[in-house]
Amino acid sequence: MTPNSKPSSGGSAPCRIEWRPSRWLLAALLMLSALAPLAVLASELPRGAAWMLAAAALLHGLSLAWRAWHQPLHSLLFTADGRLLLDGDEVSGIELQWRGPLAFMVLRGPTGRRQRLAWWPDTLPPHRRRELRLATGRLDPARAGPSVAP
């Protein structure tokens, strides 16, 4: 080891990643909420049923958009010892899936309830996507869920 080189660390530093609702998802939900009633009205349903279904589709779409936008912010902390804390509570059963730039995480909270988080490109820039990928790879395999199909 030369005097100018830095010693390597034996462990890895904790990684904190924030989750927040996506504006892109909200825009998509609002667009679908506006287009769904038009599609129903353009169908060959009887007029009375079409108007009722169109109103229901609009209200349901707006309800989904409102719920998506008002979800609470979450803080994920990947600890150096291979644990994941969601808002300070340890979670288990972590599964991370990637669909291009979208990341989907399913986890089981301290109460045993499953929770789903999705990161869109507007909420997770490329350097944070890489951090999430690396941090998830460091999780304790016993906590990360099965690696093969049952």
N, C-alpha and C positions, 0 to 999 in steps of 0.2 A: 504494500500500500504506500503510495507516494504521499508526501506531506500535504500536497495541494488537493488530493481527492477527499471527497466527503464520505464518511462511513455510511454503509447502507443500513436501512432500518429493517428490523426483523419482522415487524408487523405492518399493517396498512392503516392509514389514517381513516377515521370515521368519515362517512359521506352523508351529507344532508341534501335531500331533494324535496322540493315543494310541489304539491299538487294543487291546482286551481281549476275551476271550470273553464272550458275552451270557448272562446268567442266564435271560432269556426263551427263548432258543434251547434252553438246557439243559432248561428245564421242558417245552417242547414235545416235545423228543426223548424225555424220560422218559415223558411222557404217551402218545406214540405207541408207545413200547416196551411199555407196559402194555396198550394197547388192541389192538395187532396180534395177539398170541396169542389174545385173545378173539374177534376177527373170524375168525381161521383156524378156531378150534374151533366157531364158529357156522356155518361153511360146511358143505357136503354132502360134504366129503372123507371118505374112509374114516378111521375113528378112529385107526389106527396112523400113517398119513401125516399126519393133522391134528396129532397130538401132537408128532411130530417137527418139522413145519414151524412149529408154535407155539413150540417151544423154540428153533429156529433164529432165528425172528423176534425173540424176546425177547433172545437173546444178541447178535444183530447190532445191535439198537436200543441196548442198553446199551453196546456197543462204540463206536458212533457218539457217544453222549452222553459217554463217557469221553474219547474223542479230542477232541471239541469243547471240553470243559472244560479239558483239559490243553495246549491250544495255548499257545505262548509269547506274551508281551506284545510288541507292536511299537510303535515310535515312528516316525512319519512327519514329516519336516521338509521343508516347501516353502520353498526358498530364494528370495531376492529376485531372483536371476538366472534363474529359471524352471526349476530342477531339483527333483527329488524324491529325497530320501534316506530309505531304509527301514533303520532300525537302523544308520545311518551309511554304508550302501552306496548308490551311485546306481542308480536303476532306470529303465527305459524302457518303452515300449509301454503307457502308462497309459490305462485306460478306466474311467470312472466312470459308473455307471448308478443311477438313482433309481427306486424303487418305493414311492411315498408317503413315509413316514418312514424307509424302509430304504435304505441306500446300499451298493452293491456295487462294489468296485474290483478290476480285474484288471491285473496289472503283470508285467513281466519283470525278474527280478533280475539281478545281475551275472554269474551263471553261465548265464543264458539260460533258466532255468526259470520257468514261469508260476506266479504266486502269486495267490490270491484272498483278499480280506478283505471281510467283511460287517459293517456297523454296524447294530445294532438300536437302537430308541429308548432302551433302558436304558443303552446305552454311548455314545450320541452325542446330547446334548441339543440343542434347537433352535438355540441360539446357536453351538454347535460345528458343526452341520450347515451353517449359513450360511457359517462360516469355511471348511469343506471345499469347498463349492461355489465360493466366491470364489478360494480357493487353487488349485484345479484349473483354473480358468479362466485363471490366470496362467502355467500351465506353457508351456514352449517348445513350439510346435505340432509341431515335428519329433519331439519325444519323446512327444507325447500320443497318437500312433497316428492311423490314417486317419480322416478326417471324413466320408467317403462309402463306400458299399459297394464292394467290389472288382469 
